[in-house]
Amino acid sequence: MSAAPDSIEMTPVAGPVNGSIRPPGSKSITNRALICAALADQASTLTGALESEDTHVMIAALQQLGIAVEVSDRGRTLRVAGCGGKIPAKSAELFIANSGTSMRFLTAMATIGHGAYKLDGIARMRERPIGDLVSSLRQLGVQIEALGANDCPPVAVTASGLSGGEASIRGDVSSQFLSGLLMAAPYAQQPITLKVSGTLVSIPYVDMTIKVMESFGAAATATSDYATISVSNGQQYRGIEYAIEPDASAASYFFALAAITGGRVTVENLSRASLQGDVEFCDCLAQMGASVEYGPDSITVQGGKLHGIDVDMNGISDTVQTLSVVALFADGPTRMRNVAHIRHKETDRIGATACELRKLGATVDETEEGLTVHPGKLRGAAIDTYNDHRMAMSFALAGLRTPGVVIRNPGCTSKTYPEFFEDLTRLIRGA
C-alpha cells in the first residue's frame, strides 16, 4: 500500500450530493467488545469490526497479554479467545499510540491480572490525563502509578487482582475512565460501587458500555442521574457472536455532506435505536433546517436552507468539529457548548477547531467550554489537522464547497477511518 500524501487539495462539488454509504464499524463498540470478549469464558466472534489504528493497538495489546485474537475478512471479523478473567501474561509493556479508549480500558483490565504491566503511547498520549482513573483504582486496592507529568501516562500497574469496594471518580474529564472501570468490575473480588463526582460527560458512551456488557452477560446498575453505578462481583462475560454497528461518529461527515450541499445521503445499517449517542447529530442538522428520515435500518438526511443554532453537545462531543464546519454554511451564528472535556482529546479540539475555522474566513468566539461560529466570506486555506482524525474528516467537507482548501496530513484518518477519502470520493461520484 502506498504511503499517504502529505496533503490533499479538495475539489468543490458541482451540486447536491446524493447517494448511500455504509461507514466502517464503530470504534467505540469494537474496543468495548474486544475487552469483554477477551475476559469472557469462551471464544467470541465479532463481526463488522472497525479496521483502524485504534483497533490494531487494542488487538496487539490483548495479544501481548496472552489473549489470542484472529483477524479475518480484512479486519472486519475478529475471533477472540476469552481468558475467563485470568490474564495469561505476568508482565507486559503495552504501546497504546494515541488511542484513548485503549489506554483507559486496558489500564483497568490489567488490574485483574497478577503481574507487572506498563502502558505508554506517543507524545500526545503523555499529555492526556489519566490521574482520575489511577486515583479510583487505588481506592479499589490497586497498586498503580501515573509516571508522566501532571498525572499522565506512562502508567505502571503492579497487579494482584482487583479487590473491589467503593471508589469515587470525577465525571467531567472523560467517560472512558468510568467505562474502563465498569468493564473490569465483574472480575473484582468484591462488589464495586462507583460514586461519580461532578457532572458526567458523554453519558451516551457510558450507556453504550453498560449495553455491551449486558450483551456479553454482565450487569451494571446506575441511578437515574448516574451519580452511583454498581457492579456485583462473581459475574462472567460469556463468549458470543456479536455484530458491531457502523460508526455513528464517522456517519456524521456524510450527514453533514448532504446538509451543506443540499443533497440527500442515506447511511445504511444505522438507526435511531443505535447504541451510539452520536446518531443525535442528526437532530442538530434538523434544527438547522435539514430534513431527517429514520428507517428501521437506515438514516437519511436531505439538505435544506441552514440557519445557526445554540446546542449543548456534551453527549455528542465527537461531532463538534463536524457541526462547526456545517456552521460555516448557515445563516447566523452557531453556538456549541458544554464540551470543555474535548480539550483533552487527540488535540485541544476547541482551540484547534477555532484556529482552522478562522483560516477559512469565519469569526469564532472561543470559551473554555465551547465555541460560537459566525460565518463569513469563505476562502481557501491549508488546514492543519494536529494529527487528529476528526480535524481532517470534518474540514475536508469545507473544501467541497470552497475552492483552495488543502488538508494537511490526511493519513491521520487511519486512526479510525483509513478509507475515509476513498469512500467520500465514491459517494460524490455516485458509485
C-alpha positions in Angstrom: 0.0 0.0 0.0 1.4 3.4 -0.9 2.1 6.0 1.7 -0.5 8.7 2.4 0.3 12.0 0.7 1.4 14.9 2.8 -1.7 16.9 1.8 -4.8 16.7 -0.3 -6.5 19.6 -2.1 -10.2 19.2 -2.0 -12.3 19.7 -5.2 -15.6 21.5 -4.7 -18.7 19.6 -5.9 -20.8 21.0 -8.7 -24.1 20.5 -7.0 -26.1 18.4 -4.4 -24.5 15.1 -3.4 -26.9 12.1 -3.5 -26.2 8.5 -2.6 -25.9 5.9 0.2 -23.0 4.6 2.2 -22.2 2.2 5.0 -19.3 3.5 7.1 -17.0 1.1 8.9 -17.7 -0.4 12.3 -17.9 1.7 15.4 -14.5 2.2 17.1 -16.2 2.7 20.4 -18.2 -0.5 20.2 -15.3 -2.5 18.7 -12.9 -1.7 21.5 -15.5 -2.3 24.2 -16.5 -5.6 22.6 -12.8 -6.6 22.4 -12.4 -6.1 26.2 -15.5 -8.0 27.1 -14.6 -10.8 24.7 -11.1 -11.0 25.9 -12.3 -11.6 29.5 -15.1 -14.0 28.5 -15.3 -17.7 29.5 -15.1 -18.9 25.9 -14.2 -17.6 22.4 -16.3 -14.8 20.8 -16.7 -13.8 17.2 -17.0 -10.1 16.5 -18.4 -9.1 13.0 -18.5 -5.7 11.4 -15.5 -4.6 13.4 -13.5 -1.5 12.7 -10.2 -2.0 11.0 -8.1 1.0 12.0 -5.0 2.2 14.0 -7.0 2.3 17.3 -8.3 -1.3 17.0 -4.9 -2.5 15.8 -3.5 -1.1 19.0 -6.1 -2.8 21.2 -5.7 -6.1 19.4 -1.9 -6.0 19.7 -2.1 -5.2 23.4 -4.5 -8.1 24.1 -2.2 -10.4 22.3 0.7 -9.2 24.4 -1.4 -10.0 27.5 -1.6 -13.6 26.2 -5.1 -13.5 24.6 -5.4 -14.9 21.1 -7.1 -12.7 18.6 -7.5 -13.9 15.0 -8.3 -11.3 12.3 -10.0 -12.1 9.0 -12.2 -10.5 6.4 -9.9 -7.5 6.0 -10.1 -6.8 9.7 -13.9 -6.9 9.9 -14.2 -10.3 11.7 -12.3 -10.9 14.9 -12.2 -14.3 16.8 -11.2 -13.6 20.4 -10.2 -16.4 22.7 -11.6 -15.5 26.1 -9.3 -15.8 29.2 -12.1 -16.4 31.7 -11.0 -13.4 33.7 -7.5 -14.8 34.2 -4.9 -12.7 32.2 -2.2 -15.1 31.0 0.7 -12.7 30.8 2.5 -12.0 34.1 4.2 -8.9 32.6 3.8 -6.7 29.5 4.8 -3.4 28.1 1.9 -2.1 26.0 2.3 0.6 23.4 -1.0 2.4 23.0 -0.1 5.0 20.4 -2.8 7.8 20.9 -5.8 5.5 21.5 -7.6 6.9 24.5 -10.1 4.0 24.7 -7.2 1.5 24.6 -5.2 3.3 27.3 -8.2 3.7 29.7 -9.8 0.3 29.1 -6.6 -1.7 29.3 -5.3 0.1 32.4 -8.4 -1.0 34.2 -8.4 -4.5 32.7 -4.7 -5.0 33.7 -5.6 -4.7 37.4 -7.5 -8.1 37.1 -4.2 -9.8 36.4 -1.3 -10.9 38.5 1.9 -9.2 37.5 3.6 -6.0 36.3 2.1 -4.1 33.3 3.2 -0.8 31.8 1.2 1.2 29.3 2.6 4.0 27.2 2.0 5.9 24.0 3.1 8.7 21.7 4.0 12.2 22.9 0.3 13.4 22.8 -0.8 10.4 24.9 1.7 11.5 27.6 -0.3 14.8 27.7 -3.7 13.2 28.1 -4.9 12.9 31.7 -5.3 9.6 33.5 -4.9 10.6 37.1 -8.6 10.3 38.0 -8.7 6.7 36.8 -5.4 6.0 38.7 -6.9 7.5 41.9 -10.1 5.5 41.6 -8.2 2.2 41.1 -6.1 2.9 44.2 -9.3 3.3 46.1 -10.2 -0.2 44.9 -7.0 -1.7 46.2 -4.8 -1.5 43.2 -1.0 -0.6 43.2 -0.8 1.8 40.3 1.1 4.9 39.3 1.0 7.5 36.6 4.6 8.1 35.7 4.2 11.1 33.5 4.0 14.8 34.3 0.6 16.1 35.5 -0.8 12.6 36.2 -0.4 11.5 32.6 0.9 8.2 31.1 3.0 6.1 31.2 1.1 4.0 33.7 2.6 1.2 35.8 0.3 -1.4 37.3 1.5 -3.9 39.8 -1.5 -6.2 39.9 -2.6 -8.9 42.3 -6.2 -9.0 41.3 -8.9 -6.3 41.6 -10.0 -6.1 45.3 -13.2 -4.1 44.7 -15.2 -1.9 47.2 -16.2 1.7 46.7 -14.5 4.4 44.8 -15.2 8.0 43.7 -14.4 9.2 40.2 -14.7 12.6 38.6 -17.1 12.6 35.7 -16.1 15.8 33.9 -12.8 14.8 32.2 -13.6 11.6 30.3 -16.3 9.0 30.5 -13.7 6.5 29.3 -12.4 6.3 32.9 -15.8 5.1 34.1 -16.3 2.7 31.2 -12.9 1.1 31.8 -13.8 0.5 35.5 -17.2 -0.8 34.7 -15.9 -3.4 32.2 -13.3 -4.7 34.6 -15.6 -4.7 37.7 -17.4 -8.1 37.2 -14.0 -9.8 37.9 -13.3 -8.0 41.2 -13.1 -9.9 44.4 -15.9 -7.8 46.0 -18.8 -5.8 44.5 -17.8 -2.4 43.2 -19.7 0.8 43.7 -18.6 3.9 41.8 -19.6 7.3 43.0 -19.4 9.9 40.2 -18.5 13.4 41.4 -19.4 16.4 39.3 -21.3 16.3 36.0 -20.7 13.1 34.0 -19.7 14.0 30.4 -20.6 11.9 27.4 -23.3 9.9 29.1 -24.3 8.0 25.9 -20.9 6.4 26.0 -21.5 5.0 29.5 -24.9 3.7 28.3 -23.1 2.1 25.4 -20.6 0.4 27.8 -23.4 -1.0 30.0 -25.3 -2.3 27.0 -22.2 -4.0 25.6 -21.5 -5.6 29.0 -25.1 -6.8 29.1 -24.7 -8.4 25.6 -21.8 -10.4 27.0 -23.7 -11.4 30.1 -22.8 -9.0 32.9 -24.9 -6.3 34.5 -24.2 -2.8 35.9 -26.8 -0.8 37.7 -26.9 3.0 37.5 -29.0 5.5 39.3 -31.1 7.8 37.1 -28.6 10.7 37.5 -25.6 8.4 37.1 -24.3 9.6 40.5 -23.8 5.9 41.5 -23.1 2.8 39.4 -22.8 -0.6 41.0 -21.5 -3.9 39.6 -21.7 -7.2 41.6 -18.7 -9.5 41.6 -18.7 -13.1 40.5 -20.2 -12.3 37.1 -18.6 -13.7 34.0 -18.7 -12.5 30.4 -19.7 -15.3 28.1 -18.4 -16.0 24.6 -20.9 -14.9 22.0 -21.3 -13.9 18.3 -21.6 -10.1 18.3 -22.4 -7.8 15.4 -20.9 -4.3 15.5 -22.8 -1.3 14.2 -21.4 1.2 11.7 -19.6 4.1 13.3 -22.1 6.9 14.0 -19.3 9.5 14.5 -18.0 8.6 11.0 -21.5 8.8 9.7 -21.8 12.4 10.8 -19.5 13.5 7.9 -21.8 12.1 5.3 -24.9 13.5 7.0 -23.1 16.9 7.0 -22.2 16.4 3.4 -25.9 16.2 2.5 -26.7 19.3 4.7 -24.1 21.6 3.2 -24.6 20.6 -0.5 -28.4 20.4 -0.4 -28.2 16.8 -1.3 -29.7 13.5 0.0 -27.5 10.9 1.7 -28.5 7.6 3.3 -26.3 5.9 5.9 -27.1 2.2 5.9 -27.3 -0.2 8.8 -27.7 2.6 11.3 -30.9 3.5 13.0 -32.3 5.8 15.7 -32.2 2.8 18.1 -28.4 2.7 17.8 -26.2 2.1 20.8 -24.3 5.2 19.8 -25.4 8.6 21.0 -23.8 10.3 18.0 -26.9 9.5 15.9 -28.3 12.5 17.7 -26.1 14.7 15.5 -28.9 14.4 13.0 -31.2 16.3 15.5 -28.7 19.2 15.2 -29.0 19.2 11.5 -32.8 19.0 11.7 -32.7 22.1 14.0 -30.6 23.9 11.4 -33.1 23.2 8.6 -32.2 19.8 7.1 -34.7 17.0 6.9 -34.0 13.7 8.6 -35.8 10.4 7.9 -35.3 7.4 10.2 -35.8 3.9 8.8 -35.6 0.6 10.6 -32.1 0.1 9.2 -31.1 3.5 7.8 -30.9 7.2 8.4 -31.3 9.7 5.5 -30.5 13.4 5.6 -31.9 15.8 3.0 -30.2 19.2 2.9 -32.1 22.5 3.1 -31.6 26.2 3.9 -29.5 26.1 7.0 -29.6 28.6 10.0 -27.5 28.8 13.1 -28.5 27.1 16.4 -27.4 27.1 20.1 -26.8 23.5 21.2 -25.5 21.5 24.2 -23.2 18.9 22.6 -21.9 17.3 25.8 -23.4 13.9 24.8 -22.2 14.0 21.2 -18.9 15.8 21.6 -17.1 13.8 18.9 -19.3 15.6 16.3 -18.4 19.2 17.5 -15.9 19.6 14.6 -18.4 18.3 12.1 -21.1 20.8 13.2 -18.5 23.6 13.3 -17.9 23.1 9.6 -21.6 22.9 8.8 -22.0 26.2 10.7 -19.8 27.8 8.0 -22.7 27.4 5.6 -25.6 28.5 7.8 -27.3 31.9 8.2 -26.3 33.3 11.6 -24.1 32.1 14.4 -24.0 28.5 15.7 -23.0 28.1 19.4 -21.7 24.7 20.6 -21.4 24.4 24.4 -20.7 22.2 27.4 -17.8 20.4 25.8 -14.8 21.5 27.8 -13.6 17.9 28.0 -12.8 17.8 24.3 -9.7 19.9 25.0 -8.2 16.7 26.3 -8.7 14.6 23.2 -6.3 13.8 20.3 -5.7 17.6 20.3 -7.4 20.5 22.0 -10.4 20.3 19.8 -11.9 23.6 20.8 -8.7 25.6 20.2 -7.7 23.7 17.1 -11.1 23.9 15.5 -11.4 27.7 16.2 -7.9 28.3 14.7 -8.7 26.5 11.5 -12.2 28.0 11.1 -10.6 31.4 11.2 -8.3 30.5 8.4 -11.4 29.8 6.3 -12.8 33.3 7.0 -15.1 32.6 9.9 -15.2 34.7 13.1 -15.0 32.4 16.1 -15.7 33.2 19.8 -13.9 30.6 21.9 -14.7 29.9 25.6 -13.3 27.3 27.9 -16.3 25.1 27.3 -17.2 25.6 23.7 -17.2 27.9 20.7 -19.5 30.1 18.6 -19.0 30.2 14.8 -20.1 33.3 12.9 -20.0 32.5 9.2 -18.2 34.9 6.9 -17.0 35.2 3.3 -15.1 31.9 2.9 -11.7 31.5 1.4 -9.3 28.6 0.7 -6.7 27.7 3.2 -4.2 25.0 4.2 -5.8 23.2 7.2 -3.6 21.8 9.9 -5.0 18.6 11.3 -2.9 18.3 14.6 -2.7 14.5 14.0 -6.4 14.4 14.8 -8.5 12.2 12.5 -11.7 14.3 13.2 -10.0 17.5 12.1 -9.1 16.0 8.8 -12.5 14.5 8.1 -14.6 17.4 9.2 -12.6 20.1 7.4 -12.5 18.1 4.2 -16.2 18.9 3.9 -15.4 22.6 3.8 -13.4 22.0 0.7 -16.4 20.5 -1.1 -18.0 24.0 -1.1 -14.9 26.3 -1.0 -12.1 26.2 -3.6 -8.5 26.0 -2.4 -9.0 24.0 0.8 -5.9 21.8 1.5 -6.0 19.1 4.2 -2.5 18.5 5.6 -1.6 15.0 6.9 -4.7 13.3 5.6 -3.3 10.0 6.7 -4.2 10.7 10.3 -7.7 9.4 9.4 -6.1 5.9 9.7 -6.8 6.2 13.5 -10.5 5.4 13.0 -11.3 5.5 9.2 -8.4 4.6 6.9 -10.6 4.7 3.8 -12.4 7.9 4.5 -11.2 9.9 1.5 -11.8 7.0 -0.9 -15.4 6.5 0.5 -16.1 10.2 0.3 -14.9 10.3 -3.4 -17.0 7.3 -4.3 -20.1 8.8 -2.7 -19.6 12.1 -4.5 -19.1 10.3 -7.8 -22.3 8.3 -7.2 -20.5 4.9 -7.1 
